[in-house]
Amino acid sequence: MWAGWVAMEGTAELKSAGVEPAGFSRRLAAEADRLRSQAVAFFRTWLEE
């Protein structure tokens, strides 16, 4: 999902924020499993309340 956003719309937004798009994409890919686990835990907790 993120890769599609960066490719279609996010490049200019990232650059305006001082973030290099290719580096952002590489870091996101490297952290994807950890981020996914955190998101699942967050939403599971939120939905159980």
mmCIF entry with sequence, helices, sheets and N, C-alpha, C, O atoms, coordinates in Angstrom:
data_MODEL
# 
_entry.id   MODEL 
# 
_entity.id                         1 
_entity.type                       polymer 
_entity.pdbx_number_of_molecules   1 
# 
_entity_poly.entity_id                      1 
_entity_poly.type                           'polypeptide(L)' 
_entity_poly.nstd_linkage                   no 
_entity_poly.nstd_monomer                   no 
_entity_poly.pdbx_seq_one_letter_code       MWAGWVAMEGTAELKSAGVEPAGFSRRLAAEADRLRSQAVAFFRTWLEE 
_entity_poly.pdbx_seq_one_letter_code_can   MWAGWVAMEGTAELKSAGVEPAGFSRRLAAEADRLRSQAVAFFRTWLEE 
_entity_poly.pdbx_strand_id                 A 
# 
loop_
_entity_poly_seq.entity_id 
_entity_poly_seq.num 
_entity_poly_seq.mon_id 
_entity_poly_seq.hetero 
1 1  MET n 
1 2  TRP n 
1 3  ALA n 
1 4  GLY n 
1 5  TRP n 
1 6  VAL n 
1 7  ALA n 
1 8  MET n 
1 9  GLU n 
1 10 GLY n 
1 11 THR n 
1 12 ALA n 
1 13 GLU n 
1 14 LEU n 
1 15 LYS n 
1 16 SER n 
1 17 ALA n 
1 18 GLY n 
1 19 VAL n 
1 20 GLU n 
1 21 PRO n 
1 22 ALA n 
1 23 GLY n 
1 24 PHE n 
1 25 SER n 
1 26 ARG n 
1 27 ARG n 
1 28 LEU n 
1 29 ALA n 
1 30 ALA n 
1 31 GLU n 
1 32 ALA n 
1 33 ASP n 
1 34 ARG n 
1 35 LEU n 
1 36 ARG n 
1 37 SER n 
1 38 GLN n 
1 39 ALA n 
1 40 VAL n 
1 41 ALA n 
1 42 PHE n 
1 43 PHE n 
1 44 ARG n 
1 45 THR n 
1 46 TRP n 
1 47 LEU n 
1 48 GLU n 
1 49 GLU n 
# 
_struct_asym.id          A 
_struct_asym.entity_id   1 
# 
loop_
_struct_conf.conf_type_id 
_struct_conf.id 
_struct_conf.pdbx_PDB_helix_id 
_struct_conf.beg_label_comp_id 
_struct_conf.beg_label_asym_id 
_struct_conf.beg_label_seq_id 
_struct_conf.pdbx_beg_PDB_ins_code 
_struct_conf.end_label_comp_id 
_struct_conf.end_label_asym_id 
_struct_conf.end_label_seq_id 
_struct_conf.pdbx_end_PDB_ins_code 
_struct_conf.beg_auth_comp_id 
_struct_conf.beg_auth_asym_id 
_struct_conf.beg_auth_seq_id 
_struct_conf.end_auth_comp_id 
_struct_conf.end_auth_asym_id 
_struct_conf.end_auth_seq_id 
_struct_conf.pdbx_PDB_helix_class 
_struct_conf.details 
_struct_conf.pdbx_PDB_helix_length 
HELX_P HELX_P1 AA1 TRP A 2  ? TRP A 5  ? TRP A 2  TRP A 5  1 ? 4  
HELX_P HELX_P2 AA2 VAL A 6  ? GLY A 10 ? VAL A 6  GLY A 10 3 ? 5  
HELX_P HELX_P3 AA3 THR A 11 ? SER A 16 ? THR A 11 SER A 16 1 ? 6  
HELX_P HELX_P4 AA4 PRO A 21 ? GLU A 48 ? PRO A 21 GLU A 48 1 ? 28 
# 
_struct_conf_type.id          HELX_P 
_struct_conf_type.criteria    ? 
_struct_conf_type.reference   ? 
# 
loop_
_atom_site.group_PDB 
_atom_site.id 
_atom_site.type_symbol 
_atom_site.label_atom_id 
_atom_site.label_alt_id 
_atom_site.label_comp_id 
_atom_site.label_asym_id 
_atom_site.label_entity_id 
_atom_site.label_seq_id 
_atom_site.pdbx_PDB_ins_code 
_atom_site.Cartn_x 
_atom_site.Cartn_y 
_atom_site.Cartn_z 
_atom_site.occupancy 
_atom_site.B_iso_or_equiv 
_atom_site.pdbx_formal_charge 
_atom_site.auth_seq_id 
_atom_site.auth_comp_id 
_atom_site.auth_asym_id 
_atom_site.auth_atom_id 
_atom_site.pdbx_PDB_model_num 
ATOM 1   N N  . MET A 1 1  ? 0.822   -1.191 0.000  1.00 0.00 ? 1  MET A N  1 
ATOM 2   C CA . MET A 1 1  ? 0.000   0.000  0.000  1.00 0.00 ? 1  MET A CA 1 
ATOM 3   C C  . MET A 1 1  ? 0.870   1.260  0.000  1.00 0.00 ? 1  MET A C  1 
ATOM 4   O O  . MET A 1 1  ? 0.642   2.186  -0.778 1.00 0.00 ? 1  MET A O  1 
ATOM 5   N N  . TRP A 1 2  ? 1.869   1.276  0.887  1.00 0.00 ? 2  TRP A N  1 
ATOM 6   C CA . TRP A 1 2  ? 2.744   2.450  0.948  1.00 0.00 ? 2  TRP A CA 1 
ATOM 7   C C  . TRP A 1 2  ? 3.511   2.652  -0.343 1.00 0.00 ? 2  TRP A C  1 
ATOM 8   O O  . TRP A 1 2  ? 3.645   3.779  -0.821 1.00 0.00 ? 2  TRP A O  1 
ATOM 9   N N  . ALA A 1 3  ? 4.014   1.567  -0.910 1.00 0.00 ? 3  ALA A N  1 
ATOM 10  C CA . ALA A 1 3  ? 4.781   1.685  -2.149 1.00 0.00 ? 3  ALA A CA 1 
ATOM 11  C C  . ALA A 1 3  ? 3.927   2.302  -3.248 1.00 0.00 ? 3  ALA A C  1 
ATOM 12  O O  . ALA A 1 3  ? 4.410   3.132  -4.019 1.00 0.00 ? 3  ALA A O  1 
ATOM 13  N N  . GLY A 1 4  ? 2.655   1.900  -3.325 1.00 0.00 ? 4  GLY A N  1 
ATOM 14  C CA . GLY A 1 4  ? 1.756   2.482  -4.307 1.00 0.00 ? 4  GLY A CA 1 
ATOM 15  C C  . GLY A 1 4  ? 1.521   3.954  -4.068 1.00 0.00 ? 4  GLY A C  1 
ATOM 16  O O  . GLY A 1 4  ? 1.477   4.740  -5.014 1.00 0.00 ? 4  GLY A O  1 
ATOM 17  N N  . TRP A 1 5  ? 1.368   4.337  -2.803 1.00 0.00 ? 5  TRP A N  1 
ATOM 18  C CA . TRP A 1 5  ? 1.164   5.744  -2.473 1.00 0.00 ? 5  TRP A CA 1 
ATOM 19  C C  . TRP A 1 5  ? 2.378   6.569  -2.864 1.00 0.00 ? 5  TRP A C  1 
ATOM 20  O O  . TRP A 1 5  ? 2.246   7.638  -3.461 1.00 0.00 ? 5  TRP A O  1 
ATOM 21  N N  . VAL A 1 6  ? 3.578   6.062  -2.519 1.00 0.00 ? 6  VAL A N  1 
ATOM 22  C CA . VAL A 1 6  ? 4.802   6.793  -2.854 1.00 0.00 ? 6  VAL A CA 1 
ATOM 23  C C  . VAL A 1 6  ? 4.925   6.932  -4.362 1.00 0.00 ? 6  VAL A C  1 
ATOM 24  O O  . VAL A 1 6  ? 5.252   8.007  -4.864 1.00 0.00 ? 6  VAL A O  1 
ATOM 25  N N  . ALA A 1 7  ? 4.663   5.849  -5.088 1.00 0.00 ? 7  ALA A N  1 
ATOM 26  C CA . ALA A 1 7  ? 4.804   5.879  -6.537 1.00 0.00 ? 7  ALA A CA 1 
ATOM 27  C C  . ALA A 1 7  ? 3.785   6.803  -7.203 1.00 0.00 ? 7  ALA A C  1 
ATOM 28  O O  . ALA A 1 7  ? 4.114   7.495  -8.166 1.00 0.00 ? 7  ALA A O  1 
ATOM 29  N N  . MET A 1 8  ? 2.550   6.821  -6.697 1.00 0.00 ? 8  MET A N  1 
ATOM 30  C CA . MET A 1 8  ? 1.487   7.574  -7.356 1.00 0.00 ? 8  MET A CA 1 
ATOM 31  C C  . MET A 1 8  ? 1.374   9.027  -6.892 1.00 0.00 ? 8  MET A C  1 
ATOM 32  O O  . MET A 1 8  ? 1.158   9.921  -7.711 1.00 0.00 ? 8  MET A O  1 
ATOM 33  N N  . GLU A 1 9  ? 1.517   9.269  -5.598 1.00 0.00 ? 9  GLU A N  1 
ATOM 34  C CA . GLU A 1 9  ? 1.214   10.602 -5.077 1.00 0.00 ? 9  GLU A CA 1 
ATOM 35  C C  . GLU A 1 9  ? 2.232   11.133 -4.082 1.00 0.00 ? 9  GLU A C  1 
ATOM 36  O O  . GLU A 1 9  ? 2.400   12.345 -3.952 1.00 0.00 ? 9  GLU A O  1 
ATOM 37  N N  . GLY A 1 10 ? 2.899   10.253 -3.391 1.00 0.00 ? 10 GLY A N  1 
ATOM 38  C CA . GLY A 1 10 ? 3.652   10.660 -2.223 1.00 0.00 ? 10 GLY A CA 1 
ATOM 39  C C  . GLY A 1 10 ? 5.021   11.253 -2.451 1.00 0.00 ? 10 GLY A C  1 
ATOM 40  O O  . GLY A 1 10 ? 5.575   11.871 -1.542 1.00 0.00 ? 10 GLY A O  1 
ATOM 41  N N  . THR A 1 11 ? 5.590   11.089 -3.639 1.00 0.00 ? 11 THR A N  1 
ATOM 42  C CA . THR A 1 11 ? 6.949   11.565 -3.868 1.00 0.00 ? 11 THR A CA 1 
ATOM 43  C C  . THR A 1 11 ? 7.093   13.046 -3.560 1.00 0.00 ? 11 THR A C  1 
ATOM 44  O O  . THR A 1 11 ? 7.992   13.433 -2.815 1.00 0.00 ? 11 THR A O  1 
ATOM 45  N N  . ALA A 1 12 ? 6.227   13.878 -4.117 1.00 0.00 ? 12 ALA A N  1 
ATOM 46  C CA . ALA A 1 12 ? 6.316   15.322 -3.896 1.00 0.00 ? 12 ALA A CA 1 
ATOM 47  C C  . ALA A 1 12 ? 6.085   15.660 -2.433 1.00 0.00 ? 12 ALA A C  1 
ATOM 48  O O  . ALA A 1 12 ? 6.768   16.521 -1.879 1.00 0.00 ? 12 ALA A O  1 
ATOM 49  N N  . GLU A 1 13 ? 5.129   14.990 -1.804 1.00 0.00 ? 13 GLU A N  1 
ATOM 50  C CA . GLU A 1 13 ? 4.842   15.262 -0.392 1.00 0.00 ? 13 GLU A CA 1 
ATOM 51  C C  . GLU A 1 13 ? 6.026   14.888 0.494  1.00 0.00 ? 13 GLU A C  1 
ATOM 52  O O  . GLU A 1 13 ? 6.388   15.634 1.405  1.00 0.00 ? 13 GLU A O  1 
ATOM 53  N N  . LEU A 1 14 ? 6.632   13.724 0.222  1.00 0.00 ? 14 LEU A N  1 
ATOM 54  C CA . LEU A 1 14 ? 7.796   13.322 1.004  1.00 0.00 ? 14 LEU A CA 1 
ATOM 55  C C  . LEU A 1 14 ? 8.948   14.294 0.806  1.00 0.00 ? 14 LEU A C  1 
ATOM 56  O O  . LEU A 1 14 ? 9.585   14.707 1.775  1.00 0.00 ? 14 LEU A O  1 
ATOM 57  N N  . LYS A 1 15 ? 9.219   14.664 -0.441 1.00 0.00 ? 15 LYS A N  1 
ATOM 58  C CA . LYS A 1 15 ? 10.312  15.604 -0.720 1.00 0.00 ? 15 LYS A CA 1 
ATOM 59  C C  . LYS A 1 15 ? 10.076  16.941 -0.043 1.00 0.00 ? 15 LYS A C  1 
ATOM 60  O O  . LYS A 1 15 ? 11.018  17.548 0.466  1.00 0.00 ? 15 LYS A O  1 
ATOM 61  N N  . SER A 1 16 ? 8.826   17.413 -0.029 1.00 0.00 ? 16 SER A N  1 
ATOM 62  C CA . SER A 1 16 ? 8.539   18.700 0.618  1.00 0.00 ? 16 SER A CA 1 
ATOM 63  C C  . SER A 1 16 ? 8.746   18.624 2.124  1.00 0.00 ? 16 SER A C  1 
ATOM 64  O O  . SER A 1 16 ? 8.967   19.643 2.779  1.00 0.00 ? 16 SER A O  1 
ATOM 65  N N  . ALA A 1 17 ? 8.672   17.401 2.676  1.00 0.00 ? 17 ALA A N  1 
ATOM 66  C CA . ALA A 1 17 ? 8.915   17.208 4.108  1.00 0.00 ? 17 ALA A CA 1 
ATOM 67  C C  . ALA A 1 17 ? 10.388  16.898 4.392  1.00 0.00 ? 17 ALA A C  1 
ATOM 68  O O  . ALA A 1 17 ? 10.768  16.655 5.537  1.00 0.00 ? 17 ALA A O  1 
ATOM 69  N N  . GLY A 1 18 ? 11.211  16.909 3.341  1.00 0.00 ? 18 GLY A N  1 
ATOM 70  C CA . GLY A 1 18 ? 12.638  16.655 3.519  1.00 0.00 ? 18 GLY A CA 1 
ATOM 71  C C  . GLY A 1 18 ? 12.997  15.186 3.602  1.00 0.00 ? 18 GLY A C  1 
ATOM 72  O O  . GLY A 1 18 ? 14.054  14.829 4.122  1.00 0.00 ? 18 GLY A O  1 
ATOM 73  N N  . VAL A 1 19 ? 12.112  14.322 3.086  1.00 0.00 ? 19 VAL A N  1 
ATOM 74  C CA . VAL A 1 19 ? 12.327  12.874 3.143  1.00 0.00 ? 19 VAL A CA 1 
ATOM 75  C C  . VAL A 1 19 ? 12.612  12.370 1.733  1.00 0.00 ? 19 VAL A C  1 
ATOM 76  O O  . VAL A 1 19 ? 11.874  12.674 0.796  1.00 0.00 ? 19 VAL A O  1 
ATOM 77  N N  . GLU A 1 20 ? 13.682  11.604 1.590  1.00 0.00 ? 20 GLU A N  1 
ATOM 78  C CA . GLU A 1 20 ? 14.048  11.040 0.287  1.00 0.00 ? 20 GLU A CA 1 
ATOM 79  C C  . GLU A 1 20 ? 13.179  9.816  0.018  1.00 0.00 ? 20 GLU A C  1 
ATOM 80  O O  . GLU A 1 20 ? 13.260  8.845  0.769  1.00 0.00 ? 20 GLU A O  1 
ATOM 81  N N  . PRO A 1 21 ? 12.348  9.826  -1.029 1.00 0.00 ? 21 PRO A N  1 
ATOM 82  C CA . PRO A 1 21 ? 11.379  8.760  -1.266 1.00 0.00 ? 21 PRO A CA 1 
ATOM 83  C C  . PRO A 1 21 ? 11.966  7.352  -1.365 1.00 0.00 ? 21 PRO A C  1 
ATOM 84  O O  . PRO A 1 21 ? 11.390  6.418  -0.806 1.00 0.00 ? 21 PRO A O  1 
ATOM 85  N N  . ALA A 1 22 ? 13.071  7.172  -2.044 1.00 0.00 ? 22 ALA A N  1 
ATOM 86  C CA . ALA A 1 22 ? 13.649  5.829  -2.180 1.00 0.00 ? 22 ALA A CA 1 
ATOM 87  C C  . ALA A 1 22 ? 14.128  5.306  -0.829 1.00 0.00 ? 22 ALA A C  1 
ATOM 88  O O  . ALA A 1 22 ? 13.939  4.131  -0.517 1.00 0.00 ? 22 ALA A O  1 
ATOM 89  N N  . GLY A 1 23 ? 14.739  6.162  -0.036 1.00 0.00 ? 23 GLY A N  1 
ATOM 90  C CA . GLY A 1 23 ? 15.180  5.760  1.298  1.00 0.00 ? 23 GLY A CA 1 
ATOM 91  C C  . GLY A 1 23 ? 13.999  5.427  2.198  1.00 0.00 ? 23 GLY A C  1 
ATOM 92  O O  . GLY A 1 23 ? 14.049  4.475  2.976  1.00 0.00 ? 23 GLY A O  1 
ATOM 93  N N  . PHE A 1 24 ? 12.944  6.214  2.088  1.00 0.00 ? 24 PHE A N  1 
ATOM 94  C CA . PHE A 1 24 ? 11.721  5.957  2.850  1.00 0.00 ? 24 PHE A CA 1 
ATOM 95  C C  . PHE A 1 24 ? 11.159  4.585  2.498  1.00 0.00 ? 24 PHE A C  1 
ATOM 96  O O  . PHE A 1 24 ? 10.791  3.812  3.383  1.00 0.00 ? 24 PHE A O  1 
ATOM 97  N N  . SER A 1 25 ? 11.094  4.289  1.215  1.00 0.00 ? 25 SER A N  1 
ATOM 98  C CA . SER A 1 25 ? 10.555  3.003  0.771  1.00 0.00 ? 25 SER A CA 1 
ATOM 99  C C  . SER A 1 25 ? 11.407  1.842  1.260  1.00 0.00 ? 25 SER A C  1 
ATOM 100 O O  . SER A 1 25 ? 10.872  0.818  1.685  1.00 0.00 ? 25 SER A O  1 
ATOM 101 N N  . ARG A 1 26 ? 12.728  1.989  1.204  1.00 0.00 ? 26 ARG A N  1 
ATOM 102 C CA . ARG A 1 26 ? 13.616  0.913  1.695  1.00 0.00 ? 26 ARG A CA 1 
ATOM 103 C C  . ARG A 1 26 ? 13.439  0.690  3.192  1.00 0.00 ? 26 ARG A C  1 
ATOM 104 O O  . ARG A 1 26 ? 13.358  -0.449 3.652  1.00 0.00 ? 26 ARG A O  1 
ATOM 105 N N  . ARG A 1 27 ? 13.378  1.772  3.941  1.00 0.00 ? 27 ARG A N  1 
ATOM 106 C CA . ARG A 1 27 ? 13.218  1.636  5.394  1.00 0.00 ? 27 ARG A CA 1 
ATOM 107 C C  . ARG A 1 27 ? 11.863  1.029  5.737  1.00 0.00 ? 27 ARG A C  1 
ATOM 108 O O  . ARG A 1 27 ? 11.761  0.189  6.631  1.00 0.00 ? 27 ARG A O  1 
ATOM 109 N N  . LEU A 1 28 ? 10.843  1.448  5.038  1.00 0.00 ? 28 LEU A N  1 
ATOM 110 C CA . LEU A 1 28 ? 9.510   0.904  5.265  1.00 0.00 ? 28 LEU A CA 1 
ATOM 111 C C  . LEU A 1 28 ? 9.481   -0.597 4.982  1.00 0.00 ? 28 LEU A C  1 
ATOM 112 O O  . LEU A 1 28 ? 8.889   -1.362 5.744  1.00 0.00 ? 28 LEU A O  1 
ATOM 113 N N  . ALA A 1 29 ? 10.115  -1.019 3.894  1.00 0.00 ? 29 ALA A N  1 
ATOM 114 C CA . ALA A 1 29 ? 10.174  -2.445 3.564  1.00 0.00 ? 29 ALA A CA 1 
ATOM 115 C C  . ALA A 1 29 ? 10.913  -3.213 4.652  1.00 0.00 ? 29 ALA A C  1 
ATOM 116 O O  . ALA A 1 29 ? 10.513  -4.320 5.011  1.00 0.00 ? 29 ALA A O  1 
ATOM 117 N N  . ALA A 1 30 ? 11.984  -2.634 5.175  1.00 0.00 ? 30 ALA A N  1 
ATOM 118 C CA . ALA A 1 30 ? 12.760  -3.302 6.221  1.00 0.00 ? 30 ALA A CA 1 
ATOM 119 C C  . ALA A 1 30 ? 11.987  -3.415 7.531  1.00 0.00 ? 30 ALA A C  1 
ATOM 120 O O  . ALA A 1 30 ? 12.210  -4.348 8.301  1.00 0.00 ? 30 ALA A O  1 
ATOM 121 N N  . GLU A 1 31 ? 11.086  -2.479 7.790  1.00 0.00 ? 31 GLU A N  1 
ATOM 122 C CA . GLU A 1 31 ? 10.336  -2.433 9.040  1.00 0.00 ? 31 GLU A CA 1 
ATOM 123 C C  . GLU A 1 31 ? 8.912   -2.976 8.917  1.00 0.00 ? 31 GLU A C  1 
ATOM 124 O O  . GLU A 1 31 ? 8.163   -2.957 9.894  1.00 0.00 ? 31 GLU A O  1 
ATOM 125 N N  . ALA A 1 32 ? 8.530   -3.456 7.741  1.00 0.00 ? 32 ALA A N  1 
ATOM 126 C CA . ALA A 1 32 ? 7.137   -3.826 7.468  1.00 0.00 ? 32 ALA A CA 1 
ATOM 127 C C  . ALA A 1 32 ? 6.577   -4.841 8.456  1.00 0.00 ? 32 ALA A C  1 
ATOM 128 O O  . ALA A 1 32 ? 5.465   -4.657 8.952  1.00 0.00 ? 32 ALA A O  1 
ATOM 129 N N  . ASP A 1 33 ? 7.305   -5.893 8.750  1.00 0.00 ? 33 ASP A N  1 
ATOM 130 C CA . ASP A 1 33 ? 6.784   -6.919 9.662  1.00 0.00 ? 33 ASP A CA 1 
ATOM 131 C C  . ASP A 1 33 ? 6.554   -6.360 11.064 1.00 0.00 ? 33 ASP A C  1 
ATOM 132 O O  . ASP A 1 33 ? 5.532   -6.635 11.692 1.00 0.00 ? 33 ASP A O  1 
ATOM 133 N N  . ARG A 1 34 ? 7.512   -5.576 11.544 1.00 0.00 ? 34 ARG A N  1 
ATOM 134 C CA . ARG A 1 34 ? 7.373   -4.994 12.880 1.00 0.00 ? 34 ARG A CA 1 
ATOM 135 C C  . ARG A 1 34 ? 6.195   -4.026 12.925 1.00 0.00 ? 34 ARG A C  1 
ATOM 136 O O  . ARG A 1 34 ? 5.410   -4.046 13.873 1.00 0.00 ? 34 ARG A O  1 
ATOM 137 N N  . LEU A 1 35 ? 6.068   -3.184 11.909 1.00 0.00 ? 35 LEU A N  1 
ATOM 138 C CA . LEU A 1 35 ? 4.967   -2.224 11.864 1.00 0.00 ? 35 LEU A CA 1 
ATOM 139 C C  . LEU A 1 35 ? 3.620   -2.927 11.773 1.00 0.00 ? 35 LEU A C  1 
ATOM 140 O O  . LEU A 1 35 ? 2.652   -2.510 12.409 1.00 0.00 ? 35 LEU A O  1 
ATOM 141 N N  . ARG A 1 36 ? 3.560   -3.986 10.987 1.00 0.00 ? 36 ARG A N  1 
ATOM 142 C CA . ARG A 1 36 ? 2.318   -4.754 10.852 1.00 0.00 ? 36 ARG A CA 1 
ATOM 143 C C  . ARG A 1 36 ? 1.917   -5.340 12.204 1.00 0.00 ? 36 ARG A C  1 
ATOM 144 O O  . ARG A 1 36 ? 0.749   -5.274 12.586 1.00 0.00 ? 36 ARG A O  1 
ATOM 145 N N  . SER A 1 37 ? 2.869   -5.909 12.923 1.00 0.00 ? 37 SER A N  1 
ATOM 146 C CA . SER A 1 37 ? 2.586   -6.485 14.240 1.00 0.00 ? 37 SER A CA 1 
ATOM 147 C C  . SER A 1 37 ? 2.066   -5.431 15.202 1.00 0.00 ? 37 SER A C  1 
ATOM 148 O O  . SER A 1 37 ? 1.124   -5.685 15.953 1.00 0.00 ? 37 SER A O  1 
ATOM 149 N N  . GLN A 1 38 ? 2.667   -4.262 15.185 1.00 0.00 ? 38 GLN A N  1 
ATOM 150 C CA . GLN A 1 38 ? 2.216   -3.185 16.061 1.00 0.00 ? 38 GLN A CA 1 
ATOM 151 C C  . GLN A 1 38 ? 0.810   -2.722 15.689 1.00 0.00 ? 38 GLN A C  1 
ATOM 152 O O  . GLN A 1 38 ? -0.009  -2.453 16.567 1.00 0.00 ? 38 GLN A O  1 
ATOM 153 N N  . ALA A 1 39 ? 0.533   -2.629 14.404 1.00 0.00 ? 39 ALA A N  1 
ATOM 154 C CA . ALA A 1 39 ? -0.795  -2.203 13.964 1.00 0.00 ? 39 ALA A CA 1 
ATOM 155 C C  . ALA A 1 39 ? -1.854  -3.222 14.369 1.00 0.00 ? 39 ALA A C  1 
ATOM 156 O O  . ALA A 1 39 ? -2.932  -2.845 14.829 1.00 0.00 ? 39 ALA A O  1 
ATOM 157 N N  . VAL A 1 40 ? -1.559  -4.500 14.205 1.00 0.00 ? 40 VAL A N  1 
ATOM 158 C CA . VAL A 1 40 ? -2.508  -5.550 14.587 1.00 0.00 ? 40 VAL A CA 1 
ATOM 159 C C  . VAL A 1 40 ? -2.794  -5.473 16.081 1.00 0.00 ? 40 VAL A C  1 
ATOM 160 O O  . VAL A 1 40 ? -3.950  -5.542 16.497 1.00 0.00 ? 40 VAL A O  1 
ATOM 161 N N  . ALA A 1 41 ? -1.750  -5.333 16.885 1.00 0.00 ? 41 ALA A N  1 
ATOM 162 C CA . ALA A 1 41 ? -1.934  -5.247 18.338 1.00 0.00 ? 41 ALA A CA 1 
ATOM 163 C C  . ALA A 1 41 ? -2.756  -4.016 18.708 1.00 0.00 ? 41 ALA A C  1 
ATOM 164 O O  . ALA A 1 41 ? -3.642  -4.095 19.559 1.00 0.00 ? 41 ALA A O  1 
ATOM 165 N N  . PHE A 1 42 ? -2.472  -2.898 18.083 1.00 0.00 ? 42 PHE A N  1 
ATOM 166 C CA . PHE A 1 42 ? -3.207  -1.661 18.364 1.00 0.00 ? 42 PHE A CA 1 
ATOM 167 C C  . PHE A 1 42 ? -4.691  -1.822 18.053 1.00 0.00 ? 42 PHE A C  1 
ATOM 168 O O  . PHE A 1 42 ? -5.541  -1.545 18.898 1.00 0.00 ? 42 PHE A O  1 
ATOM 169 N N  . PHE A 1 43 ? -4.998  -2.270 16.841 1.00 0.00 ? 43 PHE A N  1 
ATOM 170 C CA . PHE A 1 43 ? -6.400  -2.374 16.446 1.00 0.00 ? 43 PHE A CA 1 
ATOM 171 C C  . PHE A 1 43 ? -7.131  -3.472 17.200 1.00 0.00 ? 43 PHE A C  1 
ATOM 172 O O  . PHE A 1 43 ? -8.320  -3.334 17.486 1.00 0.00 ? 43 PHE A O  1 
ATOM 173 N N  . ARG A 1 44 ? -6.449  -4.551 17.524 1.00 0.00 ? 44 ARG A N  1 
ATOM 174 C CA . ARG A 1 44 ? -7.086  -5.619 18.324 1.00 0.00 ? 44 ARG A CA 1 
ATOM 175 C C  . ARG A 1 44 ? -7.497  -5.069 19.684 1.00 0.00 ? 44 ARG A C  1 
ATOM 176 O O  . ARG A 1 44 ? -8.611  -5.315 20.146 1.00 0.00 ? 44 ARG A O  1 
ATOM 177 N N  . THR A 1 45 ? -6.603  -4.329 20.322 1.00 0.00 ? 45 THR A N  1 
ATOM 178 C CA . THR A 1 45 ? -6.903  -3.730 21.626 1.00 0.00 ? 45 THR A CA 1 
ATOM 179 C C  . THR A 1 45 ? -8.030  -2.725 21.513 1.00 0.00 ? 45 THR A C  1 
ATOM 180 O O  . THR A 1 45 ? -8.936  -2.710 22.345 1.00 0.00 ? 45 THR A O  1 
ATOM 181 N N  . TRP A 1 46 ? -7.983  -1.898 20.506 1.00 0.00 ? 46 TRP A N  1 
ATOM 182 C CA . TRP A 1 46 ? -8.985  -0.858 20.296 1.00 0.00 ? 46 TRP A CA 1 
ATOM 183 C C  . TRP A 1 46 ? -10.361 -1.474 20.062 1.00 0.00 ? 46 TRP A C  1 
ATOM 184 O O  . TRP A 1 46 ? -11.352 -1.011 20.625 1.00 0.00 ? 46 TRP A O  1 
ATOM 185 N N  . LEU A 1 47 ? -10.424 -2.501 19.246 1.00 0.00 ? 47 LEU A N  1 
ATOM 186 C CA . LEU A 1 47 ? -11.709 -3.127 18.939 1.00 0.00 ? 47 LEU A CA 1 
ATOM 187 C C  . LEU A 1 47 ? -12.288 -3.931 20.097 1.00 0.00 ? 47 LEU A C  1 
ATOM 188 O O  . LEU A 1 47 ? -13.500 -4.133 20.173 1.00 0.00 ? 47 LEU A O  1 
ATOM 189 N N  . GLU A 1 48 ? -11.427 -4.386 20.991 1.00 0.00 ? 48 GLU A N  1 
ATOM 190 C CA . GLU A 1 48 ? -11.908 -5.163 22.145 1.00 0.00 ? 48 GLU A CA 1 
ATOM 191 C C  . GLU A 1 48 ? -12.488 -4.283 23.230 1.00 0.00 ? 48 GLU A C  1 
ATOM 192 O O  . GLU A 1 48 ? -13.219 -4.771 24.091 1.00 0.00 ? 48 GLU A O  1 
ATOM 193 N N  . GLU A 1 49 ? -12.179 -2.996 23.209 1.00 0.00 ? 49 GLU A N  1 
ATOM 194 C CA . GLU A 1 49 ? -12.684 -2.082 24.249 1.00 0.00 ? 49 GLU A CA 1 
ATOM 195 C C  . GLU A 1 49 ? -14.086 -1.652 23.988 1.00 0.00 ? 49 GLU A C  1 
ATOM 196 O O  . GLU A 1 49 ? -14.653 -0.887 24.768 1.00 0.00 ? 49 GLU A O  1 
# 
